[in-house]
Amino acid sequence: MALKAVPIWVYANYSNTQAGFADSGSNRSGSGPNLRLDLKRFRKWECCGVLAQREITPVEDGKPVTPEFDSPGANDEAQITESRGFHKDLNSLPRPLTATDLSSSASDGSKVRVAYQGVPGAYSEAAALKAYPKCETVPCDQFEAAFKAVELWLVDKAVLPIENSVGGSIHRNYDLLLRHRLHIVGEVQLVVNHCLLGLRGVRKEELKRVLSHPQALAQCEMTLNKLGVVKVNADDTAGAALIVAANGQRDTGTVASARAAEIYGLDILAERIQDDSDNITRYLILAREPMIPGTDRPRKTSIVFTLEEGPGVLFKALSVFSLRDINLLKIESRPQRKRPLRVVDDSNKGSAKYFDYLFYIDFEASMAEPRAQYALAHLQEYARFLRVLGCYPMDTAP
């Protein structure tokens, strides 16, 4: 039997061979003898470094990232292409880190350094400043570069989007949460205000094309269709604003934030052009170390797991929360890309093949509460793999 080391909030001395739990949730009608347990055998859940856990099948991206170098920045040089034709103020802006750009600038430690994806003026930067108003923001060209920047101690935190009320989940960041060994220590909810931007003195009727991120273009489809412009995809909203400012084409506009207009010297031709006025993006705050759970304010816990085979196993897994009156806030499933199909052959009629999933769940409870500890311990009866991604305060700010 293979053993796998994974960081997780665990009961010390917990074993899957010990069945059942005797708490308020399991004393309800219908709970059998297998739901009883002498709790004196267990200590409280602890944030352990590793948990030795049986591994039946590999879990996608379950291995920690091991950098192929001895020290951050030792053998790598910044790969930055000098921009041409930009105003000197644009050239003075911080350039985004890349996954291979591991050189770190000196910091006096007076400010928290927070990584985000995009360039100055991005909505992610606004979310970082909402979480840490006096922080030093560090732009990164891709989501993975932000994860690595935290892991390699180039920054203290990363603020990355996880879902939008209109566009849905950002699946890439769900996958990266499993691939990297960072912890969720908070969340930020940011109201999105899309603005139509153009060069100074340009009227919106003069625009023939509009650049922006595909999601931003989709969220402003009605307004852009009325203008009759050609929609052109860009990597991010603030990056599109930078391109419009640099190219100087009067018939080209962009959809971005009001702050991007200020940074890149563009005019705001129209504000709040999104089709849905209630457009909110939720961001996760990631750090190297987990937050010690408490009960002083509303908190949520995020986990990821895979399940054993069997009929109704997903229902049984989710019922461990219902039995203890724990509110589930979000459920996300992602196929295991490296091994997507599970094969079952329990008859003479051939093998059944179906997707094997990773399940991400957010629930409204702190790991400091016994009911959350009981629920996760109970969940391990049905799970082949279980990892706590973080226990953190909910963003209750308006």
C-alpha positions as CSV (number, residue, x, y, z in Angstrom):
1,M,0.0,0.0,0.0
2,A,1.6,3.3,-1.2
3,L,1.7,6.3,1.1
4,K,1.4,9.9,0.0
5,A,2.4,13.0,1.9
6,V,-0.1,15.8,1.5
7,P,-0.6,18.9,3.7
8,I,-4.0,18.9,5.3
9,W,-6.0,19.8,8.4
10,V,-6.2,16.4,10.0
11,Y,-7.1,14.6,13.1
12,A,-4.0,13.1,14.7
13,N,-4.1,9.3,14.7
14,Y,-7.2,9.2,12.5
15,S,-7.6,6.0,10.5
16,N,-10.1,5.1,7.8
17,T,-10.6,1.8,9.4
18,Q,-12.3,3.5,12.4
19,A,-15.8,4.1,11.3
20,G,-18.4,6.6,12.4
21,F,-18.8,9.7,14.5
22,A,-20.9,10.3,17.6
23,D,-21.8,14.0,17.4
24,S,-25.0,15.9,17.3
25,G,-25.4,15.3,13.6
26,S,-24.9,11.5,13.7
27,N,-27.4,10.9,16.5
28,R,-30.3,11.6,14.2
29,S,-32.8,9.0,13.1
30,G,-31.4,6.5,10.7
31,S,-27.8,6.6,12.0
32,G,-26.5,3.1,12.6
33,P,-23.8,1.5,14.8
34,N,-21.2,2.5,12.3
35,L,-21.8,6.1,13.3
36,R,-20.5,5.8,16.8
37,L,-17.0,6.5,18.0
38,D,-15.1,7.2,21.2
39,L,-13.9,10.7,20.7
40,K,-11.3,10.3,23.4
41,R,-9.2,8.5,20.8
42,F,-8.8,11.8,18.8
43,R,-7.2,15.1,19.4
44,K,-8.5,18.3,17.8
45,W,-7.8,19.0,14.1
46,E,-4.3,20.3,13.7
47,C,-2.6,22.0,10.8
48,C,0.0,19.3,10.2
49,G,2.8,19.5,7.8
50,V,1.9,16.2,6.1
51,L,-0.7,13.4,6.3
52,A,0.3,9.9,5.4
53,Q,-2.6,8.8,3.2
54,R,-3.2,5.7,1.1
55,E,-3.1,6.5,-2.6
56,I,-5.3,4.3,-4.8
57,T,-5.0,6.3,-8.0
58,P,-2.9,9.4,-8.8
59,V,-4.6,12.7,-8.3
60,E,-4.1,15.3,-11.1
61,D,-1.6,18.0,-10.2
62,G,-1.3,16.6,-6.7
63,K,2.5,16.9,-6.7
64,P,4.1,20.0,-5.3
65,V,6.0,22.2,-7.7
66,T,9.8,21.7,-7.4
67,P,11.7,24.6,-9.0
68,E,14.6,23.5,-11.2
69,F,17.1,25.8,-9.6
70,D,19.0,26.2,-6.3
71,S,17.9,29.6,-5.3
72,P,15.3,32.1,-6.6
73,G,16.7,34.2,-9.3
74,A,20.1,32.6,-9.2
75,N,20.2,31.4,-12.8
76,D,17.5,33.4,-14.4
77,E,17.4,36.9,-16.0
78,A,14.5,39.1,-16.6
79,Q,13.2,38.6,-20.1
80,I,11.7,41.9,-20.9
81,T,11.2,43.4,-24.3
82,E,11.7,47.2,-24.2
83,S,8.6,49.0,-25.3
84,R,9.0,51.5,-28.1
85,G,7.0,54.6,-28.8
86,F,5.4,54.8,-25.4
87,H,5.2,57.9,-23.3
88,K,7.9,58.0,-20.6
89,D,5.2,57.6,-17.9
90,L,4.1,54.3,-19.5
91,N,7.7,53.1,-19.5
92,S,8.0,53.8,-15.8
93,L,5.2,51.4,-14.9
94,P,6.2,48.1,-13.3
95,R,6.5,45.3,-15.9
96,P,4.6,42.1,-15.2
97,L,6.6,39.2,-13.8
98,T,6.7,36.0,-15.9
99,A,7.0,32.4,-14.8
100,T,10.7,32.5,-15.8
101,D,11.5,35.9,-14.5
102,L,12.5,35.0,-11.0
103,S,14.6,38.1,-10.2
104,S,13.4,39.9,-7.1
105,S,13.7,43.6,-6.5
106,A,14.7,44.8,-3.0
107,S,12.0,45.6,-0.6
108,D,12.4,47.5,2.7
109,G,9.7,45.4,4.3
110,S,7.5,48.4,5.1
111,K,4.7,47.2,2.7
112,V,3.0,44.0,2.0
113,R,3.9,42.9,-1.6
114,V,0.9,41.5,-3.4
115,A,1.0,39.8,-6.8
116,Y,-1.9,40.0,-9.3
117,Q,-2.4,39.0,-12.9
118,G,-2.3,41.8,-15.4
119,V,-0.8,45.2,-15.7
120,P,-1.4,48.4,-13.6
121,G,-5.1,49.4,-13.8
122,A,-6.4,45.8,-13.9
123,Y,-9.4,44.9,-11.8
124,S,-7.2,42.4,-10.0
125,E,-5.0,45.2,-8.9
126,A,-8.0,47.0,-7.5
127,A,-9.0,43.9,-5.6
128,A,-5.4,43.7,-4.1
129,L,-5.7,47.4,-3.0
130,K,-9.1,46.7,-1.5
131,A,-7.6,43.9,0.6
132,Y,-4.4,45.7,1.4
133,P,-4.8,49.5,0.9
134,K,-1.2,50.3,1.6
135,C,0.4,47.3,-0.2
136,E,2.9,47.3,-3.0
137,T,1.2,45.6,-6.0
138,V,3.3,43.4,-8.3
139,P,1.9,42.7,-11.8
140,C,2.4,39.2,-13.3
141,D,1.8,38.2,-16.9
142,Q,-0.1,34.9,-16.1
143,F,-1.9,33.4,-13.1
144,E,0.8,30.8,-12.6
145,A,3.5,33.5,-12.4
146,A,1.5,34.9,-9.4
147,F,1.4,31.5,-7.7
148,K,5.2,31.1,-8.2
149,A,5.9,34.6,-7.0
150,V,4.4,33.7,-3.6
151,E,6.1,30.3,-3.5
152,L,9.5,31.8,-4.2
153,W,9.2,34.6,-1.6
154,L,9.2,37.4,-4.3
155,V,5.9,38.6,-2.8
156,D,3.9,38.0,0.4
157,K,0.5,37.4,-1.1
158,A,-1.4,36.9,-4.3
159,V,-4.9,38.1,-5.1
160,L,-6.4,36.1,-8.0
161,P,-10.0,35.9,-9.4
162,I,-11.9,32.6,-8.8
163,E,-15.4,33.4,-10.1
164,N,-17.6,36.1,-11.6
165,S,-21.3,36.5,-11.1
166,V,-21.8,36.7,-14.9
167,G,-18.9,34.7,-16.4
168,G,-18.8,31.9,-13.8
169,S,-15.8,30.1,-12.5
170,I,-12.2,30.7,-13.5
171,H,-11.2,27.1,-14.1
172,R,-7.5,27.8,-14.5
173,N,-7.1,29.0,-11.0
174,Y,-9.0,26.0,-9.6
175,D,-6.5,23.8,-11.3
176,L,-3.6,25.9,-10.0
177,L,-4.9,25.7,-6.5
178,L,-4.3,21.9,-6.6
179,R,-0.9,22.1,-8.4
180,H,0.6,24.6,-6.0
181,R,1.0,24.4,-2.2
182,L,-0.4,27.8,-1.3
183,H,-3.2,28.4,1.2
184,I,-6.3,30.6,0.9
185,V,-6.2,33.2,3.7
186,G,-9.0,35.5,2.6
187,E,-11.4,36.7,-0.1
188,V,-12.3,40.0,-1.8
189,Q,-15.5,40.8,-3.7
190,L,-15.2,43.6,-6.2
191,V,-17.9,45.3,-8.1
192,V,-16.9,45.6,-11.8
193,N,-17.5,48.9,-13.5
194,H,-16.7,48.5,-17.2
195,C,-15.9,51.8,-19.0
196,L,-15.5,52.5,-22.7
197,L,-12.2,54.3,-23.2
198,G,-10.6,56.0,-26.1
199,L,-7.9,58.5,-27.0
200,R,-8.2,62.1,-25.9
201,G,-10.8,64.0,-27.9
202,V,-12.3,60.9,-29.5
203,R,-16.1,60.4,-29.5
204,K,-17.5,56.9,-29.1
205,E,-19.3,57.2,-32.5
206,E,-15.8,57.4,-34.1
207,L,-14.8,54.0,-32.9
208,K,-14.6,51.1,-35.3
209,R,-13.0,48.5,-33.1
210,V,-12.8,47.8,-29.3
211,L,-10.1,45.7,-27.6
212,S,-10.5,44.0,-24.3
213,H,-10.6,40.7,-22.5
214,P,-13.1,38.2,-24.0
215,Q,-15.2,38.2,-20.8
216,A,-15.3,42.0,-20.6
217,L,-16.4,42.1,-24.3
218,A,-19.1,39.5,-23.6
219,Q,-20.4,41.4,-20.5
220,C,-20.8,44.6,-22.6
221,E,-22.2,43.0,-25.7
222,M,-25.4,45.0,-25.9
223,T,-23.6,48.4,-25.7
224,L,-20.9,47.4,-28.2
225,N,-23.5,45.9,-30.7
226,K,-25.3,49.3,-30.7
227,L,-22.1,51.0,-31.6
228,G,-21.5,48.5,-34.4
229,V,-17.8,48.1,-33.5
230,V,-15.6,45.1,-34.2
231,K,-14.7,43.3,-30.9
232,V,-11.0,42.2,-30.6
233,N,-9.8,39.9,-27.9
234,A,-6.9,40.9,-25.6
235,D,-5.2,39.2,-22.7
236,D,-6.6,41.5,-20.1
237,T,-8.6,44.8,-19.8
238,A,-5.8,47.0,-18.6
239,G,-3.4,45.5,-21.1
240,A,-5.9,46.4,-23.8
241,A,-5.9,50.0,-22.5
242,L,-2.1,50.1,-22.7
243,I,-2.2,48.9,-26.3
244,V,-4.7,51.6,-27.3
245,A,-2.7,54.3,-25.6
246,A,0.5,53.1,-27.2
247,N,-0.8,52.6,-30.8
248,G,-2.5,56.0,-30.9
249,Q,-5.2,54.9,-33.4
250,R,-8.3,57.2,-32.9
251,D,-10.7,54.6,-34.2
252,T,-9.7,52.0,-31.6
253,G,-11.2,51.9,-28.1
254,T,-11.1,49.6,-25.2
255,V,-13.3,48.3,-22.3
256,A,-11.4,48.7,-19.0
257,S,-11.6,50.3,-15.6
258,A,-11.7,54.0,-14.8
259,R,-8.3,53.7,-13.1
260,A,-6.8,52.3,-16.4
261,A,-8.0,55.4,-18.1
262,E,-6.2,57.6,-15.6
263,I,-3.0,55.6,-15.8
264,Y,-2.8,55.4,-19.6
265,G,-4.1,58.9,-20.3
266,L,-7.4,57.9,-22.0
267,D,-10.8,59.5,-22.0
268,I,-13.8,57.7,-20.5
269,L,-16.4,57.8,-23.3
270,A,-19.0,55.9,-21.3
271,E,-19.3,54.4,-17.8
272,R,-21.1,51.2,-16.5
273,I,-21.6,49.8,-20.0
274,Q,-22.0,46.2,-18.8
275,D,-25.2,44.5,-19.6
276,D,-25.8,43.3,-16.0
277,S,-25.3,46.1,-13.4
278,D,-24.8,43.5,-10.7
279,N,-21.4,42.3,-12.0
280,I,-19.2,41.1,-9.1
281,T,-15.9,39.2,-9.2
282,R,-14.7,37.2,-6.2
283,Y,-11.0,37.0,-5.6
284,L,-8.9,34.7,-3.4
285,I,-6.0,35.9,-1.2
286,L,-3.2,33.3,-1.3
287,A,-0.2,32.9,1.1
288,R,2.5,30.5,1.9
289,E,1.2,29.7,5.4
290,P,-2.4,28.9,6.4
291,M,-4.4,31.2,8.6
292,I,-5.1,30.0,12.1
293,P,-8.9,29.4,12.2
294,G,-11.0,31.3,14.6
295,T,-14.7,32.0,15.4
296,D,-14.6,35.7,15.9
297,R,-16.2,36.5,12.5
298,P,-17.9,34.7,9.6
299,R,-15.5,32.2,8.0
300,K,-15.6,29.7,5.3
301,T,-13.5,26.6,4.5
302,S,-12.4,25.5,1.1
303,I,-11.5,21.8,0.3
304,V,-10.8,19.6,-2.6
305,F,-11.4,15.8,-2.7
306,T,-11.9,12.7,-4.9
307,L,-14.3,9.9,-4.1
308,E,-14.2,6.2,-3.9
309,E,-16.3,4.2,-6.3
310,G,-19.9,3.2,-5.4
311,P,-23.5,4.1,-5.9
312,G,-24.7,7.3,-4.2
313,V,-21.2,8.1,-2.9
314,L,-21.4,11.8,-3.9
315,F,-24.7,12.0,-2.0
316,K,-23.1,10.4,1.1
317,A,-20.2,12.8,0.9
318,L,-22.3,15.9,0.8
319,S,-24.6,14.6,3.5
320,V,-21.8,14.8,6.1
321,F,-22.3,18.6,5.9
322,S,-26.1,18.5,6.0
323,L,-26.1,16.3,9.1
324,R,-24.3,19.0,10.9
325,D,-26.2,22.0,9.6
326,I,-23.2,23.3,7.6
327,N,-24.2,25.5,4.7
328,L,-22.5,24.6,1.4
329,L,-21.7,27.9,-0.5
330,K,-20.2,26.5,-3.7
331,I,-19.5,23.2,-5.4
332,E,-17.2,22.9,-8.4
333,S,-16.2,19.7,-10.2
334,R,-13.1,19.4,-12.5
335,P,-12.2,16.3,-14.4
336,Q,-8.8,14.9,-13.7
337,R,-7.0,15.8,-16.9
338,K,-4.1,13.3,-16.6
339,R,-6.5,10.4,-15.9
340,P,-10.0,11.5,-16.8
341,L,-11.7,8.1,-17.2
342,R,-12.4,5.6,-14.4
343,V,-13.0,2.0,-15.6
344,V,-15.4,-0.3,-13.7
345,D,-15.8,-3.9,-14.6
346,D,-18.2,-5.6,-12.2
347,S,-20.2,-7.8,-14.7
348,N,-19.7,-10.0,-17.8
349,K,-21.2,-7.3,-20.1
350,G,-18.0,-5.3,-20.4
351,S,-16.4,-2.3,-18.7
352,A,-18.1,1.0,-17.8
353,K,-16.1,4.2,-18.4
354,Y,-16.9,7.5,-16.9
355,F,-15.2,10.7,-15.9
356,D,-13.2,10.8,-12.7
357,Y,-13.7,14.2,-10.9
358,L,-12.1,16.4,-8.4
359,F,-14.7,18.2,-6.2
360,Y,-14.0,21.7,-4.8
361,I,-16.3,22.8,-2.0
362,D,-16.7,26.0,0.0
363,F,-18.7,25.6,3.2
364,E,-19.7,28.2,5.8
365,A,-17.9,27.1,9.0
366,S,-14.5,27.5,10.6
367,M,-12.1,24.6,11.2
368,A,-12.1,25.8,14.8
369,E,-15.7,24.5,15.2
370,P,-16.1,20.8,16.2
371,R,-18.9,20.4,13.6
372,A,-16.5,21.2,10.8
373,Q,-13.9,18.8,12.2
374,Y,-16.5,16.0,12.5
375,A,-17.7,16.6,9.0
376,L,-14.3,16.3,7.4
377,A,-13.4,13.3,9.4
378,H,-16.7,11.7,8.3
379,L,-15.9,12.7,4.7
380,Q,-12.7,10.7,4.8
381,E,-14.8,7.5,4.9
382,Y,-15.8,8.2,1.2
383,A,-12.8,10.1,-0.1
384,R,-9.7,8.7,-1.8
385,F,-8.0,12.1,-1.5
386,L,-8.8,15.1,0.7
387,R,-7.1,18.4,1.1
388,V,-8.0,21.6,3.0
389,L,-7.2,24.6,0.8
390,G,-7.9,27.2,3.5
391,C,-10.0,28.4,6.3
392,Y,-10.5,32.2,6.1
393,P,-12.7,35.2,6.9
394,M,-15.6,35.8,4.5
395,D,-15.7,39.2,2.7
396,T,-18.7,40.9,4.3
397,A,-17.9,44.4,3.1
398,P,-20.5,46.1,0.8
